[in-house]
């Protein structure tokens, strides 16, 4: 009789322990996860969230220290944009565009000056100087003749010493003027290397200024980094840009589920394995395949609402599951929604994940 009571008490105690375990982990009620089940040793389950394969890209201001403000947005939420498309401007755009216009004008001026230096002085200046040289040469020839004549007269004592000295001085003066005119002509016809180098440097500086001004214009222009859809706008016309940035954009053509896999299970997951995602709250399941496995272990970001205490201090690896593209119409409206996922490491996906 005592032994019978002992068996009953032991049975009640074992049942209580089992009930406590089941209450602590409701998913353990699933047949595939009962002790001794093959699937519990092969399949890997966990929490996940819906995210575009491109990720959600957040566009911010280039420098929040300047008090960035949106001047104008050319798009609205839900619009489709193409990569490189200008979708808005910041308040600094007008000033930066004016600086670019000035820099481009300076560049045009520097290039024109370079052309002038390369071509040398104008042909009219050169022709005029040639006429001066020709006239001085004729004058020099006449002065030489006059000097020779006065020299003969002076030596014959027919002419005075002062007349001889005047003829000599006139000849030397005309000769000096002719030499100076010829040097000026040579200078006009010659492009000096130092002038050319200076002109080229001015062009180089102007081109650098244009590039810097263009960079400032680009920074004050809001440009789509990818082809995709505008998900959320945080700062509209005239509003300051806050910590959330200007807007979120993503390519909704391919959707993933980002699954948090416990660090102890990650070695059982491989790219290409079949998977399934259960969208909680709408009772829908979407099939997929493991597309990418994260490169490092990190702290989990999701918690189970039914068992929050069990998810604290959990170390995980993010696994991206590429979802069935035929379900994109539903999935693209559920970005960031929390879901449950399972990777069928056994290769048998006939058993789907149990819904909450």
C-alpha positions as CSV (number, residue, x, y, z in Angstrom):
1,X,0.0,0.0,0.0
2,X,2.8,2.3,0.9
3,X,4.6,1.5,-2.4
4,X,1.5,2.2,-4.3
5,X,1.2,5.6,-2.7
6,X,4.8,6.3,-3.5
7,X,4.3,5.5,-7.2
8,X,1.3,7.8,-7.3
9,X,3.2,10.6,-5.6
10,X,6.1,10.1,-8.0
11,X,3.8,10.2,-11.0
12,X,2.2,13.4,-9.8
13,X,5.6,15.0,-9.2
14,X,6.8,14.0,-12.7
15,X,3.6,15.3,-14.3
16,X,4.0,18.6,-12.4
17,X,7.6,19.0,-13.7
18,X,6.5,18.2,-17.3
19,X,3.6,20.7,-17.1
20,X,6.0,23.4,-15.8
21,X,8.4,22.8,-18.7
22,X,5.5,22.9,-21.2
23,X,4.2,26.2,-19.7
24,X,7.6,27.7,-19.8
25,X,8.1,26.7,-23.5
26,X,4.8,26.4,-25.3
27,X,6.5,25.5,-28.6
28,X,7.7,22.3,-27.0
29,X,4.1,21.0,-27.4
30,X,4.9,20.6,-31.1
31,X,5.4,16.9,-31.9
32,X,8.5,17.5,-33.9
33,X,10.2,19.0,-30.8
34,X,9.3,16.4,-28.2
35,X,12.2,14.5,-26.7
36,X,13.5,11.9,-29.0
37,X,12.2,13.6,-32.1
38,X,14.5,13.5,-35.1
39,X,13.4,17.0,-36.3
40,X,14.2,18.6,-33.0
41,X,17.8,17.6,-33.6
42,X,17.9,18.7,-37.2
43,X,15.7,21.8,-37.8
44,X,16.6,25.2,-36.5
45,X,13.9,27.7,-35.5
46,X,13.9,31.2,-34.2
47,X,12.5,34.7,-34.3
48,X,13.0,36.9,-37.4
49,X,11.8,40.1,-39.1
50,X,10.8,41.0,-42.6
51,X,13.4,43.2,-44.5
52,X,14.1,44.0,-48.2
53,X,17.1,42.3,-49.6
54,X,18.6,45.7,-50.3
55,X,18.1,46.7,-46.7
56,X,16.3,49.8,-45.7
57,X,18.6,52.7,-46.6
58,X,18.3,55.9,-44.5
59,X,19.1,59.1,-46.3
60,X,20.5,61.8,-44.0
61,X,22.0,65.2,-44.3
62,X,25.7,65.6,-45.2
63,X,26.5,67.7,-42.1
64,X,24.0,68.1,-39.3
65,X,26.4,70.6,-37.5
66,X,25.4,73.2,-40.1
67,X,21.7,72.8,-39.1
68,X,20.6,71.1,-42.3
69,X,17.1,71.9,-43.6
70,X,15.2,70.4,-46.5
71,X,14.5,73.0,-49.1
72,X,12.4,70.9,-51.4
73,X,11.4,67.3,-51.9
74,X,10.4,66.2,-55.4
75,X,8.9,62.9,-54.2
76,X,6.4,61.5,-51.7
77,X,6.0,58.2,-49.8
78,X,5.3,55.3,-52.1
79,X,7.0,56.8,-55.1
80,X,9.3,54.7,-57.3
81,X,12.7,56.3,-57.8
82,X,15.8,55.3,-59.9
83,X,19.4,55.2,-58.8
84,X,21.1,58.6,-59.2
85,X,17.8,60.4,-59.5
86,X,17.7,63.9,-57.8
87,X,14.8,63.7,-55.4
88,X,15.3,66.9,-53.4
89,X,17.6,69.7,-52.2
90,X,18.8,71.1,-48.9
91,X,18.7,74.7,-48.0
92,X,22.4,75.2,-48.9
93,X,21.8,74.3,-52.6
94,X,21.2,77.8,-53.9
95,X,24.5,79.2,-52.4
96,X,26.5,76.2,-53.5
97,X,25.0,76.4,-57.0
98,X,26.0,80.1,-57.2
99,X,29.5,79.3,-56.1
100,X,29.7,76.7,-58.9
101,X,28.6,79.2,-61.5
102,X,31.4,81.6,-60.4
103,X,33.9,78.8,-60.5
104,X,32.9,77.8,-64.0
105,X,33.1,81.4,-65.2
106,X,36.7,81.7,-63.7
107,X,37.6,78.5,-65.5
108,X,36.4,79.9,-68.8
109,X,38.4,83.0,-68.2
110,X,41.6,81.1,-67.4
111,X,41.3,78.9,-70.5
112,X,40.8,82.0,-72.7
113,X,44.0,83.5,-71.2
114,X,45.9,80.3,-71.8
115,X,44.9,80.4,-75.5
116,X,46.1,84.0,-75.8
117,X,49.4,83.2,-74.2
118,X,49.9,80.1,-76.4
119,X,49.1,82.2,-79.5
120,X,51.5,85.0,-78.5
121,X,50.7,88.7,-79.1
122,X,48.3,89.8,-81.8
123,X,49.5,89.9,-85.4
124,X,48.7,93.6,-85.6
125,X,51.1,94.4,-82.7
126,X,53.8,92.3,-84.4
127,X,53.2,94.0,-87.8
128,X,53.4,97.5,-86.2
129,X,56.6,96.7,-84.4
130,X,58.1,95.4,-87.7
131,X,57.4,98.7,-89.3
132,X,59.1,100.5,-86.4
133,X,62.2,98.3,-86.9
134,X,62.2,98.8,-90.6
135,X,62.0,102.6,-90.2
136,X,64.8,102.6,-87.6
137,X,67.0,100.5,-89.9
138,X,66.5,103.1,-92.7
139,X,67.2,105.9,-90.2
140,X,70.3,104.1,-89.0
141,X,71.6,103.7,-92.6
142,X,71.1,107.5,-93.2
143,X,72.8,108.3,-89.9
144,X,75.8,106.1,-90.9
145,X,76.1,107.9,-94.2
146,X,76.0,111.3,-92.5
147,X,78.6,110.3,-90.0
148,X,81.0,109.0,-92.6
149,X,80.6,112.2,-94.6
150,X,81.2,114.4,-91.5
151,X,84.1,112.3,-90.6
152,X,85.8,112.8,-94.0
153,X,85.1,116.6,-93.8
154,X,86.4,116.7,-90.2
155,X,89.6,114.8,-91.2
156,X,90.0,117.3,-94.2
157,X,89.5,120.1,-91.7
158,X,86.5,121.3,-93.6
159,X,84.0,120.5,-90.9
160,X,84.2,121.4,-87.2
161,X,84.7,119.0,-84.3
162,X,81.2,119.7,-83.0
163,X,79.5,118.7,-86.3
164,X,81.5,115.5,-86.3
165,X,80.5,114.7,-82.7
166,X,76.8,115.5,-83.4
167,X,76.8,113.2,-86.4
168,X,78.5,110.4,-84.4
169,X,76.0,110.8,-81.5
170,X,73.0,110.7,-83.9
171,X,74.3,107.5,-85.5
172,X,74.8,105.8,-82.1
173,X,71.4,106.9,-80.9
174,X,69.6,105.6,-84.0
175,X,71.6,102.3,-83.8
176,X,70.5,101.9,-80.1
177,X,66.9,102.6,-80.9
178,X,67.0,100.0,-83.8
179,X,68.4,97.3,-81.5
180,X,65.8,98.0,-78.8
181,X,63.0,97.8,-81.4
182,X,64.4,94.5,-82.7
183,X,64.4,93.1,-79.2
184,X,60.8,94.2,-78.7
185,X,59.8,92.5,-81.9
186,X,61.6,89.3,-80.9
187,X,59.7,89.4,-77.6
188,X,56.4,89.9,-79.3
189,X,57.0,86.9,-81.6
190,X,58.1,84.6,-78.7
191,X,55.9,82.8,-76.2
192,X,57.9,82.8,-73.0
193,X,57.8,79.4,-71.1
194,X,57.2,81.2,-67.7
195,X,54.1,83.0,-69.1
196,X,52.8,79.7,-70.5
197,X,53.4,77.9,-67.2
198,X,51.6,80.6,-65.2
199,X,48.6,80.5,-67.6
200,X,48.4,76.7,-67.4
201,X,48.5,76.8,-63.6
202,X,45.7,79.3,-63.5
203,X,43.6,76.8,-65.5
204,X,44.5,74.0,-63.2
205,X,43.5,76.0,-60.1
206,X,40.2,77.0,-61.7
207,X,39.4,73.4,-62.6
208,X,40.0,72.3,-59.0
209,X,37.7,75.1,-57.8
210,X,35.0,73.9,-60.1
211,X,35.4,70.3,-58.8
212,X,35.1,71.6,-55.2
213,X,32.1,73.7,-56.0
214,X,30.4,70.7,-57.8
215,X,31.1,68.5,-54.8
216,X,29.3,71.1,-52.6
217,X,26.3,71.1,-55.0
218,X,26.2,67.3,-54.9
219,X,26.2,67.3,-51.1
220,X,23.3,69.8,-51.1
221,X,21.3,67.6,-53.5
222,X,19.3,64.6,-52.2
223,X,20.0,61.7,-54.6
224,X,18.5,58.2,-54.6
225,X,21.4,55.7,-53.9
226,X,19.4,52.8,-55.4
227,X,16.4,52.1,-57.5
228,X,13.5,51.4,-55.2
229,X,10.5,52.8,-53.3
230,X,10.3,55.6,-50.8
231,X,9.1,54.0,-47.6
232,X,8.9,56.9,-45.1
233,X,9.6,60.6,-45.3
234,X,10.8,62.2,-42.0
235,X,11.6,65.8,-43.1
236,X,9.5,67.7,-45.6
237,X,9.9,71.1,-47.3
238,X,11.3,73.6,-44.9
239,X,11.8,71.1,-42.0
240,X,15.1,70.5,-40.2
241,X,16.7,67.1,-40.6
242,X,16.7,65.2,-37.3
243,X,18.2,61.9,-36.1
244,X,15.9,59.9,-38.3
245,X,17.3,61.5,-41.4
246,X,15.3,62.7,-44.4
247,X,13.7,59.5,-45.7
248,X,13.9,55.7,-45.9
249,X,14.2,53.9,-49.2
250,X,14.4,50.2,-50.2
251,X,14.1,47.9,-53.2
252,X,11.0,45.9,-52.6
253,X,11.6,43.6,-55.5
254,X,13.3,41.0,-53.3
255,X,12.3,40.4,-49.7
256,X,14.2,38.5,-46.9
257,X,13.4,37.3,-43.5
258,X,16.3,38.1,-41.1
259,X,16.4,35.2,-38.7
260,X,18.3,35.3,-35.4
261,X,19.9,31.8,-34.9
262,X,21.3,30.8,-31.6
263,X,25.1,30.7,-31.7
264,X,25.0,27.0,-30.7
265,X,22.9,26.1,-33.8
266,X,24.6,28.2,-36.5
267,X,26.9,25.4,-37.6
268,X,23.9,23.4,-38.6
269,X,22.7,26.1,-41.0
270,X,24.0,26.4,-44.6
271,X,23.3,28.5,-47.6
272,X,20.7,27.0,-49.8
273,X,18.7,25.0,-47.2
274,X,14.9,25.3,-47.4
275,X,13.1,27.4,-44.8
276,X,9.7,28.6,-43.9
277,X,8.5,31.8,-42.3
278,X,5.2,32.1,-40.3
279,X,3.8,35.6,-40.4
280,X,2.2,35.9,-36.9
281,X,-1.1,37.6,-36.7
282,X,-2.2,36.9,-40.3
283,X,-1.7,33.2,-40.1
284,X,0.3,32.9,-43.4
285,X,3.4,30.9,-44.1
286,X,6.0,31.8,-46.8
287,X,8.6,29.4,-48.1
288,X,12.2,30.4,-48.8
289,X,15.8,29.4,-48.8
290,X,18.8,30.4,-46.7
291,X,20.6,33.1,-48.8
292,X,23.2,34.5,-46.5
293,X,24.8,33.7,-43.1
294,X,26.2,36.5,-41.0
295,X,29.9,36.8,-40.3
296,X,29.8,37.4,-36.6
297,X,28.0,36.6,-33.4
298,X,26.1,39.4,-31.8
299,X,23.5,40.2,-29.2
300,X,19.9,39.4,-30.2
301,X,17.6,42.3,-31.1
302,X,14.3,40.4,-30.9
303,X,12.4,39.1,-27.9
304,X,9.6,36.6,-27.6
305,X,6.6,38.4,-26.3
306,X,5.3,35.3,-24.6
307,X,8.7,34.5,-23.0
308,X,10.7,37.8,-22.7
309,X,12.8,36.6,-19.8
310,X,14.2,33.7,-21.8
311,X,15.5,35.9,-24.6
312,X,17.7,38.1,-22.5
313,X,21.5,37.9,-23.0
314,X,21.1,35.6,-26.0
315,X,23.9,35.5,-28.5
316,X,22.9,34.9,-32.1
317,X,24.0,35.0,-35.8
318,X,21.8,36.7,-38.3
319,X,20.7,34.4,-41.2
320,X,19.0,36.0,-44.2
321,X,16.3,33.8,-45.8
322,X,15.3,34.8,-49.4
323,X,11.5,34.6,-49.5
324,X,9.2,33.4,-52.3
325,X,9.0,36.4,-54.7
326,X,5.4,35.5,-55.7
327,X,4.4,36.7,-52.2
328,X,6.0,40.1,-52.5
329,X,2.6,41.9,-52.8
330,X,2.0,40.9,-49.2
331,X,5.6,41.0,-47.9
332,X,6.4,44.5,-49.1
333,X,3.7,45.9,-46.8
334,X,5.2,44.1,-43.8
335,X,8.7,45.5,-43.6
336,X,10.2,45.2,-40.1
337,X,7.3,42.9,-38.9
338,X,8.4,40.2,-36.5
339,X,7.8,36.6,-37.7
340,X,8.9,33.1,-36.8
341,X,11.2,31.1,-39.0
342,X,12.5,27.6,-39.3
343,X,15.4,26.3,-41.4
344,X,15.0,22.6,-42.4
345,X,18.5,21.4,-41.9
346,X,17.3,17.8,-42.4
347,X,16.3,18.7,-46.0
348,X,12.7,17.7,-45.3
349,X,10.4,20.7,-45.2
350,X,7.2,18.6,-45.1
351,X,6.8,19.7,-41.4
352,X,6.0,23.4,-41.3
353,X,6.7,25.7,-38.3
354,X,3.9,25.8,-35.7
355,X,2.1,29.1,-35.5
356,X,1.9,30.9,-32.3
